[in-house]
Amino acid sequence: MPGVQLDFKAVEEKWQRRWSEARVFEADVDPSRPKKFITVDYSYVNSPQHIGHGRTYTLTDVYARFLRMRGFNVLLPMAFHYTGTPILAMARRLASGDEELLETFINVYKVPPEVVKGFTEPLNIARYFHREIKEGMKEMGYSIDWRREFTTIDPEYSRFITWQFHKLRERGFISKGSHPVGWCPRCGNPVGQHDTVNDVEPEIGQFTLIKFRLDGLVLPAATLRPETVFGVTNLWLKPSARYVEAAVGGERWLISPPCVEKLRLLGFKVEEVGEASSGELMGRRALNPATGRYVPILPADFVDLESATGVVMSVPAHAPYDLVTLRQVREEALRLGVEPRELEPIPIISTPGYGEVPAATVVDREGIADQRSPKLEDATRELYRAEFHSGVMSEAAGPYAGLPVSRARDAVREDLVKRGDAAMMYEILNQPVYCRCGSRCVVKVFEDQWFINYGDPSWKKLAHECLDSMKVIPEELRAELSYVLDWLKEKACARRSGLGTKLPWDPDWIIESLSDSTIYMAFYTVAHVIKKWGLREDQLSDEVFDYVFLGVGDEGEVASRSGVPIDALREMRAQ
């Protein structure tokens, strides 16, 4: 009728109620219809949903509804991710009186203050946001089969994960040993993407520490490109900065203060024996162990004391940062008694298209004149990539002349380490990375840590075969997925604290929050049956899951030994 205001919210609630009563989104086995199983990442329950969740889940729901309209029997389930350390870290921060986090919960997330008081208990945080997220999904009208809902700390789900890890171990994909991992010094735990602020995965790389020597003092210059040591013109230190003199392996090293603890976490025995100001060393000369040439020490603002050792070698022919900085500090170098001829670039790599001094080619082309220019990062990446893939070592590289850079890098590193002129150090390449507790993450060589060996060649082969059989949209992503499969290696799969499933053969460890979330989609297919029959966790033996998911075993014998009714086994298997 004209002028009548339609109450859209009432209409919305009416149809959501009707859908629920009619159970229209509950998908059961129906051999007469084509089927589609659609999943989307489940939510981590440490905060409310934001617009990104809305976009992701709405796109999924639209696709599910579209397929139903075409006659498909569509299963769209949902669960909630409780496991890991982020919720635990939040609870600890609140317990310690973190005002910033408290304000976020009350003023940004709009959690009632009386509710926040209980958030020092991790499960209270998880349960609150679980309810809020689920209610939001219902209000959005998502066509989810809620019978299949579970959380990753439900006892039944933990039994499923226990079965999964037994299978991984049986196949030799679980290993134990020493391995570098991202590490939170405050939490005392390995950290992965799920444990960090803004979900940043710590990228761990290996620096070569080349030992430049000055009057009995070692200046360990950290580099990812040891093959460029033949082109070093000088060393860089942070101007007016405090450095530490430390006893390391019978030598006296000059390193940044943060480097002391980093080296200890990597297994070095380090003892602080004194301090030094970088200003005292400016203009002095240190011996390059690869060339026998003495090179001056100069100041550079770009040196980051939080990165590696705080000592950087300068290769202006092949490093845009070094070339630009040298051009800026010419007068300072002269004041320190360093002649311009000492700082002339020394080309040691020939790369098609980049001229005699490759760094100059890139820097001049891009018009970069300041060491703080944001263009320097892109220039550096471009040149490093080109030289690694196409570069050849020149005569200035001595015995390594003629080798492609990709081979020379390993050869130079191995020879320097063998002679005692270099050491190795792991570092986070994409730093700074922060744990959700607020601490800056570092690298630790973890002893007796459990890993999933994603680097196993036979497993990689199977993964690539699966990828080849998949339809990927957009197709351009296929290359990226293949790249990830190639670089994946051992990944720490357990930690000492957090919510989650205990490692079945070593219960002092808890399976970490991504390792228990790789095949969770399979549990959706049986979660509702487990609830329907009221099956207990002690009934859900490995033998039960072997039968349900792999078809292994006799149903009668499995039912007899587990106590699971044979009809329940058949119903789960039929899914």
C-alpha positions, 0 to 999 in steps of 0.5 A, spaced: 500 500 500 502 507 498 505 510 504 506 503 508 513 503 511 516 496 510 520 493 516 525 490 512 528 487 519 522 484 520 522 481 513 529 478 514 528 475 521 521 472 518 525 468 513 531 466 517 526 463 522 522 459 516 529 457 513 531 454 520 524 451 521 524 448 514 532 446 515 533 448 508 540 448 508 541 441 512 545 437 506 544 429 507 546 424 502 542 423 496 545 419 491 539 422 486 542 429 485 549 431 483 553 434 490 558 440 491 561 440 498 563 448 499 568 450 504 571 457 506 576 458 512 573 458 519 574 464 523 579 465 529 575 467 535 579 472 538 575 478 535 569 480 531 568 479 524 570 485 520 568 487 512 573 482 510 570 476 513 563 479 510 566 479 503 569 472 504 563 469 507 558 472 502 561 470 496 561 463 498 554 463 500 552 466 493 556 461 490 552 455 494 545 458 493 547 459 485 549 451 485 542 449 489 538 453 484 542 449 479 539 443 482 546 441 486 545 438 493 550 443 496 553 442 503 556 449 506 558 448 513 562 452 518 566 451 525 570 455 529 578 455 530 580 456 538 587 453 538 593 456 538 597 462 542 593 468 540 587 467 545 592 465 550 597 471 549 591 476 549 588 473 556 595 474 559 596 481 556 589 483 559 591 480 566 598 484 566 593 490 565 594 492 558 590 498 557 591 499 549 588 492 549 583 493 554 581 499 550 580 495 544 575 490 547 571 496 550 571 501 545 572 498 538 569 491 539 564 494 544 564 488 549 561 490 555 566 492 561 563 487 565 564 481 560 571 483 559 573 482 566 572 475 565 577 475 559 583 474 563 581 466 562 582 465 554 576 460 553 571 466 555 574 470 549 573 464 545 566 463 547 564 470 547 567 471 539 564 464 537 557 466 539 558 473 536 561 471 529 555 465 529 550 470 530 553 475 525 553 469 520 545 468 521 543 475 521 547 475 514 543 469 512 548 465 510 546 458 508 550 454 513 548 447 515 549 448 523 548 441 525 556 440 523 559 446 527 564 444 531 570 447 535 578 445 534 578 444 542 572 439 542 574 432 544 571 429 538 575 433 534 582 432 538 581 425 537 580 426 529 587 430 529 590 425 533 588 420 528 591 425 523 598 425 526 598 418 527 598 417 520 603 422 518 608 419 523 606 412 520 608 415 513 615 418 516 612 425 515 614 427 522 621 428 524 624 431 531 631 435 531 634 442 531 631 447 526 630 454 526 624 457 527 620 464 528 620 465 536 617 469 541 622 470 547 616 472 551 612 467 550 617 462 549 614 459 543 615 458 536 611 463 532 607 462 525 603 466 521 597 465 526 601 467 532 603 474 529 600 481 529 597 482 522 598 474 521 605 475 518 609 469 517 616 470 519 621 468 513 627 465 515 633 466 511 641 465 513 646 470 513 653 469 512 657 473 517 664 474 514 669 476 519 673 482 517 678 483 522 681 490 526 687 489 531 684 483 534 677 485 533 672 481 528 667 485 525 662 480 522 659 483 516 652 480 515 650 478 508 645 474 504 650 475 498 657 472 500 659 471 493 660 479 493 665 479 498 670 481 492 667 487 491 667 490 498 670 497 498 668 499 505 664 497 512 658 500 514 656 502 522 650 505 524 653 512 526 653 514 533 651 507 536 653 503 541 656 496 539 658 490 544 664 487 544 663 480 545 667 473 546 664 468 541 668 462 539 674 464 542 674 471 538 672 478 540 666 480 536 663 487 535 656 486 534 649 490 536 646 489 542 640 485 540 645 481 536 648 478 543 641 474 545 640 472 537 646 469 537 645 465 543 638 463 541 642 460 535 646 456 539 653 460 540 656 461 546 656 469 547 659 473 553 659 480 553 666 483 555 665 490 553 662 496 549 664 500 543 662 507 540 661 506 532 664 513 532 671 511 535 671 506 529 669 511 523 675 511 518 679 505 521 680 500 516 679 492 517 682 486 513 677 483 508 679 476 509 677 474 501 682 479 498 687 481 503 685 488 502 684 493 508 677 497 507 675 503 511 669 503 516 664 509 514 657 511 517 650 509 514 643 511 517 640 505 513 644 500 518 639 497 522 641 494 529 636 490 530 638 486 523 643 481 524 649 483 527 649 491 525 655 490 521 654 491 513 659 490 508 659 495 502 659 493 495 657 499 491 658 496 484 652 491 486 648 494 491 644 500 490 643 502 497 651 502 498 652 506 491 647 511 493 650 512 500 657 512 498 655 518 493 652 521 499 657 521 504 663 523 500 665 529 504 664 525 511 669 520 508 674 525 506 674 528 513 675 521 516 681 520 511 678 516 506 680 517 499 675 517 493 679 512 489 678 507 495 671 507 494 670 506 487 666 501 485 669 494 484 665 490 479 665 482 480 659 480 476 657 481 469 649 481 467 646 482 461 643 489 460 646 492 466 652 495 464 659 495 467 657 497 474 650 494 475 648 498 481 649 505 477 645 502 471 639 501 476 640 507 480 641 512 475 635 509 471 630 510 477 633 517 479 635 515 486 639 520 490 637 519 497 639 512 501 632 513 504 628 513 498 623 508 497 625 506 490 631 503 493 627 496 495 625 495 488 631 497 485 635 492 490 630 486 489 630 487 481 638 487 481 639 481 486 634 477 482 637 479 475 644 477 478 642 471 481 639 468 475 643 471 469 650 473 472 657 470 471 662 472 476 668 476 473 676 475 473 675 480 479 672 474 483 679 470 483 678 462 483 670 463 482 671 467 475 666 464 470 661 461 475 654 463 475 652 467 481 647 461 483 653 456 484 658 461 486 654 463 492 654 456 495 662 455 493 664 462 496 660 461 503 663 454 504 670 456 503 670 462 507 666 458 513 671 452 512 677 457 513 674 460 519 673 466 515 665 466 516 660 463 520 652 462 519 646 466 522 639 465 521 635 471 521 628 474 520 628 477 513 621 480 513 622 483 520 620 487 524 615 481 525 611 481 532 608 476 536 601 477 538 603 478 545 607 485 543 614 482 543 619 482 537 620 475 534 627 473 533 630 466 530 631 460 535 634 454 533 630 449 537 632 443 540 628 436 540 622 440 536 617 436 532 616 438 525 612 436 519 617 434 513 613 438 508 620 437 504 619 430 503 620 429 495 615 423 495 610 428 498 611 434 494 610 429 488 603 427 490 602 435 492 604 437 485 600 431 482 594 434 486 595 441 484 595 439 477 588 436 477 585 442 480 581 447 477 584 454 480 581 460 479 584 465 477 589 460 473 594 465 474 595 463 481 597 456 479 604 458 479 604 461 486 601 455 489 606 451 485 612 455 488 609 455 495 609 447 494 617 447 492 619 452 498 615 448 503 620 445 508 620 442 515 615 446 519 614 446 527 608 442 528 608 443 536 609 448 542 609 448 549 603 452 551 596 454 548 590 451 546 589 445 542 590 437 542 596 434 545 601 431 541 599 423 542 606 420 543 609 426 547 603 429 551 608 435 553 607 438 547 601 441 544 599 441 536 600 448 533 594 452 530 595 451 523 598 444 523 591 442 526 587 445 521 590 442 514 584 437 513 579 439 518 574 440 512 573 432 512 571 432 519 565 436 517 562 430 513 561 426 520 561 431 525 553 431 525 553 424 525 558 423 531 553 428 535 547 424 533 549 418 535 552 421 542 559 418 540 564 419 546 571 421 544 574 414 547 570 411 542 573 414 536 579 410 535 584 410 530 581 404 527 574 408 527 577 413 522 581 408 518 574 405 516 570 411 516 575 415 511 580 410 508 575 404 508 580 400 512 577 394 516 571 390 517 565 394 520 563 389 524 570 388 528 571 395 528 564 396 531 565 391 536 572 393 539 570 401 539 563 400 541 561 405 536 554 402 533 555 399 526 549 403 523 553 409 526 559 407 522 555 405 516 552 412 516 559 416 517 562 412 511 556 413 507 557 421 507 
